[in-house]
Amino acid sequence: MLKWLALLFMTIDHIAYYFYSFLPPDVYIFMRCLGRLAFPIFAYYLVTGFNHTRDPFRYLIRMACWATVTHFGLAAASVFTGRQADIWTITWTNVMVLFTFAITMLIGYDLAMRSYHDMIVSMTPISDTPFKMLETHYDVKVNLGGISLSPRIGIPLGITAILVSFWAVYILKADYEFYGLLTVLFIYIAYQKETGKISLQVLFFLLLVLNTGYVIMAAITGGNVFFSFIQSLSIISIFFFSLAKQNIKKPGILSKYFFYIYYPAHMIILIILSGFWEKIINFVKELV
């Protein structure tokens, strides 16, 4: 239910983006406001997917592959309609680029935050004789963090992965850039693995701080303050998280890949339609 709702919000947002010149200003703004609710929901599913996957690196590779396929699909459609000159230009609309580095960031975060949980527990056998302590003891490694890696390696490696993720989204001008990565990270922090639920109070506070800072930074740097304010409406979407199924079962092939396919497919259609919309309208008028 929740993912389908996010898909609807996303589609409305993209229709407004590609057909903005044909829409009344008020309708355009309303559609973009609805579209702001989509990203946090998809970020939530990225976090739940990361928490339930057995192999985060395989998850990363799959997202990277789809990001590449999506890029060339959108670029080819944009070149075909004259929106851009070549297929190498990376546009903001490909959120899978951001999600690829968001997974990299989460892997780094886990390495940095959990590898130090590894510790050595020293155990001494109980003597048969009362009040007599045996000199023999056994050292056992206890891995509370779930990552079998020395903190001396895990912490710097994790920090490097996080920094690389932020550097990459900046260089590639990925959709949402730092804002997007921090949104994913804050959802991950608020996610309670034991119960599979989100702490809405914690997440609301974190996103409120993030979006307030986002608006302030736009004002300081001369960015689009109005759109930054509209983006802050995305906080509302966290109250829809309760619609998500808590008991996540392994999805079927169709369910697993439908949203991967729908994302580039619907935008390719919108790019082509918007590129030829005026010609289509004139053609219909001639027929009438």
C-alpha positions in Angstrom: 0.0 0.0 0.0 2.7 2.5 1.0 4.9 1.8 -1.9 2.0 2.2 -4.4 1.2 5.5 -2.7 4.8 6.7 -3.2 4.7 5.6 -6.8 1.5 7.7 -7.3 3.1 10.8 -5.7 6.3 10.3 -7.7 4.4 10.0 -11.0 2.4 13.1 -10.3 5.6 15.0 -9.5 7.3 13.9 -12.7 4.2 14.8 -14.8 4.4 18.3 -13.4 8.2 18.4 -14.0 8.1 17.4 -17.6 4.9 19.2 -18.5 5.4 22.4 -16.4 5.1 24.7 -19.5 1.6 23.3 -20.2 0.2 23.5 -16.7 -1.3 26.4 -14.8 1.1 27.7 -12.1 -1.1 26.7 -9.2 -1.7 23.2 -10.6 2.1 22.8 -11.1 2.9 23.9 -7.6 0.3 21.6 -6.1 1.6 18.6 -8.0 5.1 19.3 -7.0 4.0 19.5 -3.3 2.4 16.1 -3.6 5.6 14.8 -5.2 7.7 15.8 -2.2 6.0 13.0 -0.2 7.5 10.3 -2.5 11.2 10.5 -1.7 11.2 9.8 2.1 8.9 6.8 1.5 11.2 5.3 -1.1 14.1 6.1 1.2 12.3 4.1 3.9 12.0 1.1 1.7 15.7 1.4 0.8 16.5 1.2 4.5 14.2 -1.7 5.2 15.7 -3.5 2.2 19.2 -2.9 3.4 18.3 -4.2 6.9 16.7 -7.4 5.5 19.2 -8.2 2.8 21.7 -11.0 3.5 24.2 -9.4 1.2 24.4 -5.6 1.2 27.1 -5.6 -1.5 24.8 -7.5 -3.8 22.1 -5.0 -3.0 24.6 -2.2 -3.9 25.6 -3.8 -7.2 21.9 -4.4 -8.2 21.1 -0.7 -7.5 24.2 0.5 -9.4 23.2 -1.6 -12.4 19.7 -0.2 -12.4 21.0 3.3 -12.0 23.2 2.8 -15.1 20.4 1.3 -17.1 18.1 4.2 -16.0 20.7 6.8 -16.9 21.2 5.6 -20.5 17.5 5.1 -21.0 16.6 8.6 -19.9 19.6 10.1 -21.7 18.6 8.3 -25.0 15.1 9.6 -24.7 16.3 13.1 -23.9 18.7 13.1 -26.9 15.9 11.8 -29.1 13.6 14.7 -28.1 16.4 17.3 -28.1 16.4 17.9 -24.3 20.1 17.2 -24.1 23.0 16.9 -26.6 24.6 13.6 -25.5 23.9 10.5 -23.5 26.7 11.2 -20.9 25.1 14.1 -19.1 23.7 12.9 -15.8 20.4 14.6 -14.9 18.9 15.1 -11.4 15.9 12.9 -12.2 17.8 9.6 -11.8 17.4 9.1 -8.0 18.9 5.6 -8.4 22.3 7.2 -8.6 21.7 8.7 -5.2 20.4 5.4 -3.8 23.5 3.6 -5.0 25.7 5.9 -2.9 23.2 5.8 -0.1 23.7 2.1 0.2 27.5 2.7 0.1 27.0 5.2 2.9 25.0 2.7 5.0 27.6 0.0 4.5 30.2 2.5 5.7 28.1 3.6 8.6 27.7 0.0 9.8 31.4 -0.6 9.5 32.3 2.6 11.4 29.6 2.2 14.1 29.5 -1.6 14.7 33.0 -3.0 14.2 34.1 -1.5 17.5 31.4 -3.6 19.3 33.7 -6.6 18.8 35.3 -7.4 22.2 37.1 -10.2 24.0 35.4 -11.9 26.9 37.6 -13.8 29.4 36.0 -16.8 31.0 37.4 -18.9 33.9 36.1 -22.4 34.6 34.4 -23.0 38.0 36.5 -25.1 40.4 35.0 -28.2 42.2 36.6 -26.9 45.4 34.7 -24.1 47.0 36.5 -20.7 47.1 39.3 -21.9 44.9 39.9 -20.1 41.6 41.5 -21.9 38.7 44.3 -20.1 36.9 43.1 -21.4 33.5 41.0 -19.0 31.5 39.7 -18.8 28.0 39.4 -15.7 25.8 36.3 -15.7 23.5 35.6 -13.0 20.9 32.0 -11.7 21.2 30.7 -9.9 18.1 27.8 -7.7 19.2 27.9 -5.5 16.2 27.5 -8.3 13.7 30.6 -7.3 11.8 33.7 -9.5 12.0 36.3 -6.8 11.4 38.9 -5.2 13.6 37.9 -1.6 14.6 41.3 -0.5 13.4 40.3 -1.5 9.9 36.5 -1.1 10.1 36.3 2.4 11.5 38.6 4.1 8.9 37.2 2.0 6.1 33.6 2.9 7.1 34.4 6.6 7.4 36.1 6.5 4.0 33.0 4.9 2.4 30.8 7.6 3.9 33.0 10.4 2.7 33.2 8.8 -0.8 29.4 8.7 -0.9 29.0 12.4 -0.2 31.8 13.3 -2.6 30.3 11.2 -5.4 26.8 12.6 -5.1 28.3 16.1 -5.2 30.5 15.5 -8.2 27.8 13.6 -10.1 25.1 16.2 -9.0 22.9 13.3 -8.0 19.2 13.9 -7.2 18.8 15.5 -3.7 22.6 15.3 -3.2 23.6 15.7 0.5 20.0 16.2 1.5 19.0 12.9 0.1 21.9 11.0 1.8 21.1 12.5 5.2 17.4 11.7 4.8 18.3 8.0 4.2 20.8 8.1 7.1 18.3 9.6 9.5 15.7 7.0 8.6 18.3 4.3 9.2 19.1 5.7 12.6 15.5 5.9 13.6 14.8 2.4 12.3 14.5 -0.2 15.2 15.8 -3.5 13.9 14.4 -5.5 16.8 10.8 -4.5 16.1 11.1 -3.5 12.4 9.5 -0.2 13.2 10.5 3.5 12.9 10.7 5.7 15.9 8.6 8.5 14.5 9.5 11.0 17.3 13.2 10.6 16.6 12.8 10.7 12.8 10.5 13.7 13.0 13.0 15.6 15.0 15.9 14.7 12.7 14.1 15.5 9.5 12.8 18.8 11.0 16.4 19.8 11.8 17.5 18.7 8.3 14.8 20.6 6.4 15.2 23.7 8.5 18.9 23.7 7.7 18.1 23.0 4.0 15.9 26.2 3.9 18.5 28.3 5.7 21.3 27.1 3.5 19.2 28.0 0.4 18.7 31.5 1.8 22.4 31.9 2.6 23.7 30.6 -0.7 21.1 32.3 -2.9 19.3 29.1 -3.8 15.6 28.5 -4.4 14.2 29.2 -1.0 10.6 28.7 -2.2 11.3 25.2 -3.5 13.4 24.4 -0.4 10.3 25.3 1.7 8.1 23.1 -0.5 10.7 20.3 0.0 10.2 20.6 3.8 6.6 19.2 3.2 8.3 15.8 2.8 8.2 15.5 6.6 4.5 14.8 6.3 5.3 11.5 4.5 6.7 9.9 7.7 3.2 9.6 9.1 2.3 7.3 6.2 5.0 4.8 7.3 2.5 3.0 9.5 0.9 1.7 6.3 3.9 -0.4 5.5 3.8 -4.1 6.2 5.9 -4.9 9.2 6.4 -8.6 8.4 8.4 -8.4 5.2 8.3 -11.6 3.2 10.6 -12.4 0.3 9.1 -10.7 -2.7 8.4 -12.5 -6.0 10.3 -11.7 -9.1 7.5 -9.5 -10.5 7.1 -7.6 -7.2 10.8 -7.3 -6.7 11.6 -5.8 -10.1 8.4 -3.9 -11.0 9.4 -0.7 -9.3 12.9 -0.9 -10.7 11.4 -1.2 -14.2 8.6 1.3 -13.7 11.0 4.1 -12.6 12.9 4.6 -15.9 10.0 3.4 -18.1 7.5 6.0 -17.0 10.0 8.8 -17.2 11.1 7.7 -20.7 7.4 7.9 -21.8 7.0 11.3 -20.1 10.2 12.7 -21.8 9.0 11.5 -25.2 5.4 12.8 -24.7 6.5 16.2 -23.4 9.1 16.6 -26.1 6.4 16.1 -28.8 3.4 17.4 -26.9 3.0 20.6 -28.8 3.3 18.8 -32.1 0.8 16.2 -30.9 -1.7 19.0 -29.9 -1.3 20.7 -33.3 -1.7 17.3 -35.1 -5.0 16.7 -33.1 -6.3 20.2 -33.9 -5.7 19.5 -37.6 -7.6 16.3 -37.4 -10.5 18.0 -35.7 
